[in-house]
Amino acid sequence: MLNLTPEESRERLRRRARFLRELAEARELRERVTPHRARRKQIHAALRHRTFRFLP
């Protein structure tokens, strides 16, 4: 386990939050730039969900 001071802990959380925001932004941008990939991803996810839903 990391032994961080409260300041280091807050800074780490800030960096993590910034990283996650940038990651989400990058995903949105990729889906806008390549809509065919996004559509294919949605179709595959739907098929996966439907497949596992019917398995006993």
Secondary structure, 3 states (H helix, E strand, C coil): CCCCCHHHHHHHHHHHHHHHHHHHHHHHHHHHHCHHHHHHHHHHHHHHHHHHHHCC
